[in-house]
Amino acid sequence: MVNACLEKKVKRLVHISSVAALGRKVGGGLVDETAKWEENPLQTHYARSKYKAELHVWRGHCEGLDAVILNPSTILGFGDWTKSSCAIFKQMHDGFKWYTPGLNGFVDVNDVARATVLLLEQGNNGERYVVNGDTWHFQQLQEEIARGFNKPIPSLKANSFILGLAWRIEAIRSIITGRKPLLTKESAQVAQSKTEFDNRKLLAFLPSFQYTPLVKTIEQACVRYRQHYT
């Protein structure tokens, strides 16, 4: 894609990356656009693929491509609830009882779309922008989604031992059934990590931009999921 953009002399490439490409730090902490990739046990295969994809965009920028990179946190909204971050809505709808202790950033899918259009039109060449609405504990997120579906709130805490056991069971189930595991070793690690993402750069560059409160995002998504799937 980068090579095609260079060859055809496109006016601008907006690359939708992920905060995963900035990397997670052992011990957690605040991550912003200046973060440098560090190889450590918390880096998932997904994160590595996003990081390496960005390297091609930066290479293209050095070769003359006008490029802007967006690094959204975990995107929430209505979609196929059997895939990606949408799957947490199905989990809660199905009465999932466990909650995890981690801390993470979340953003409304419509906010990512609006930011993409604005930065396509106004963004500074060669810049990246973290797109993150709210930082919540996974427990808070799970409880809010459960309430949106009028389902019981998860009451069982999944500690390191439980998560370790769960991803191994899922790995065996996946081999037997041929289906993707609901939990992997990597996602279990992320569920325990505590990382915050700084969104001040985008807000300073686009003063009129406002994020959708996560409570509203979840409320609207739950309504649409109920209408579509039930």
C-alpha positions, 0 to 999 in steps of 0.5 A, a space after each residue: 500500500 505504501 509503495 502504491 501511494 508513492 508510485 501514484 503520488 497520493 496526496 495523503 495516507 492516513 494509517 490506522 494503527 493501534 496503541 499496541 504499536 506503541 507498546 506496553 510497559 512492564 509495570 504499566 504506566 502512561 503511554 503517549 506518542 513519544 513512546 519507543 517500542 520495547 520488546 518485552 513479554 507484554 508485547 503481543 503478536 498483534 502489537 508486533 504486526 502493528 509496529 512493523 506495519 508502522 515502520 513501512 509507513 515511516 519508511 514511505 514518509 522518508 521517501 516523500 509520502 505525506 502520511 499521518 498515523 492514528 493510534 486508537 486504543 481498544 475500539 468499542 461500538 456496534 459490529 460483528 460481536 463474534 470478532 475482535 473487541 466487539 466480542 466482549 459484548 457477546 460475552 457479557 450478553 451470554 452471562 460471563 461471570 468473571 472480571 479481570 483486574 487490568 486497566 486499559 484505554 477505550 474509544 468509540 468507533 465513531 470518534 475514530 472515524 471522525 478523527 480519521 477524516 479530520 486528520 486526513 484534511 488537517 493533520 500534520 505530515 509525519 505526525 502520529 496521534 493517540 485516539 483514546 476516549 476513556 481509561 477504565 478498569 476491565 471490571 468497570 467496562 464489563 459491569 457497564 456492558 452487563 447493565 446495558 443488557 440487563 444481565 448479572 454483573 460479573 462477580 468472580 475475579 480472575 487472578 493470574 492462576 485462573 487466567 493461566 488455567 483458562 487460556 490453556 483450556 481454551 487452547 485445547 478446546 480450539 485444537 479439538 473444535 477448530 474454533 478460535 480460542 476465546 482467550 489466549 496467553 497474550 490476551 490473558 496477559 493484557 487483561 492483567 496489565 495496567 496501561 493508560 494512554 495520553 490523548 492530549 496531543 489530538 485534543 490540543 491539535 483539534 480543540 473542537 474535537 470531543 470524545 463520546 463518553 464511554 457510558 454513552 458508547 456502551 448504552 447505544 451499542 447494547 441497544 443496537 446489539 439487542 435489536 440486531 442479534 436478539 
